[in-house]
Amino acid sequence: MVEQDEHFCNGAKEFIGQESSRVGDIHCVGLQDFTPAESFYDLIWCQWVLGHLEDEDLVDFFKRCKKGLTEDGILCVKENTTESGDSKSFDDSDSSYTRTKEEYEKCMRAAGLKIISTEKQKGFPKDIYPVYMFALQ
C-alpha cells in the first residue's frame, strides 16, 4: 500500500480490520517518489490517485511500476476521465487533474506499457465523469 499521509499509514491496518493481514508493506511516500521492488508484483492497482501527478511524474511512475511487475504481472488503472476532445482539467479544491482517456493512454505508451484491455465503468450516474479501467503490461 502506498499512502503519503503518515496518519493514514499508521491507522491503515486498524481501519482495514481482520483483512489487514493481507496487506504486505505500507509505504508512506507520495506516488511521485515511490519505487516498487523490481520484478516483485503480480498486480499493481491504482485507483483514483493518478490525477495528483503531473504528466511527467505519471509517465515516470508508470515506468517504475512496469519494472516492479513480474513477467506476467499486470498494472491496473481506474480513473475518472474527461470526454474526448476536452483538455486536461485541474481542480483547485483537491489539486488534481482529470485527463481524457486518450491522455492516459498517451502517458501509458510513453512509459512503454502495452494496453491489454480497456473498459468503461458501467452503472455510474450520467452526471459524473466517465470512469475507465485499463489493464497494462
N, C-alpha and C positions, 0 to 999 in steps of 0.2 A: 504494500500500500504506500502511495506517495501522497503526502499532505504537507503543505508548508507551514501551517499553523500549529505550533507546539502544543497548545491547549487541546486541539482536536487529536493530535498524535497521542498525547498522554491518556485521553479518555476513550480512544477508539475501541480497545478490546472490551471495556465495560459496556460501551454503547452497543456493540455487536452482540454481546451476550454469549450464550453457550456455543455459538458457531465461531467464536473468536479463535479457537484453536486452529482453524483453517487458514488464518492469516499468518503468513510467514514473517517477513521483515516489514517493519514500518519505517519508512524513510521520511524524515522531517526535513524536506527540502522542496523548493519550487521545481516545476517540471523543466524549466529552462536550465536548471543545474543538475538534474537527475541523470545518472548514467547507470542503466541496468547492467548486471553481470553479463559478460559475453556468453552467448550460446546457452543460456540458462532457462529461459521461459518458453513453455509450450504455448502460452497465451498471455498477451498483454492487452488489457481492456482499458480504453479511455472513453469516458462518458461525461459530456457536458463540462469539460475543463479546458479544452484546447483553445477556446476563444480568448483565453487570457494570455496567449502567446502571440507576439508579432510574427509575421510570415517567416522571417529568417530563423527565429528561435523555434518555430514549429517544424521547419524543414530539418534543422539540426536535431531536434528531439526525435523526429521520425527516424533519422539516420542512426541515432543511438539505440532506439528501440529495435530496429532491424538487426543490429549487431547482437542485441540481447536475446533474440529468438533462437530456439533450437532449429535444426534443419527443416522440420515440418511445422514449426511454430507459426502462429497467426497473431497479427495485431488487429484488434477490433476497435473501431472508432464509431461513436454515436454522438452526433452533434446537431444542434439547430442550424438551419441554413436560411439564407435569403433566397428569393426567387432568381432564376437565371436572368441575366441582364441587369440586375441590381448590382451596385458596387458594394464592397465590404462596408458594413456599418459599425460604428463604435458607440457603445452605451456607456455614458459617463457614470451612471448610477452603480454599475458593478465593474467598470473598467475592462470590458470585454468586447471583442469583435464578433460579429456574425458574418460568416463568409458564405458565398454561394457554394453549391455542390461542386461546381467547376473549379473554384478557387481551392477548395480542399483537395480535389483530385490533382491539381497542378502541383501543390506542395508535396503530395504523396509521391508523385512521379519524380519530382526534383530530388527526393530523398532516395530514389532508386527502388521504391516499393512497387510491387505488382498488385493491382486491384483485382482480387479474385471474385468478389461479389459486392454488390451494392443493392440496398433495399430502402425504400421509403417507409417510414413508420406508418402503420395503418391504425385507424380508430382514434386519432387525435382530433381535437376540435379544429374546425376550419380557420378560426381566427388567430391561431398561434403560428409561429414559424414552422415550416416543414422540418421534420427530423429525418436525417438519413443515417444509415448504418453502413459501414464499409468493413470488409474483411480483406486483409492485406498480407502479403508475404514479401 
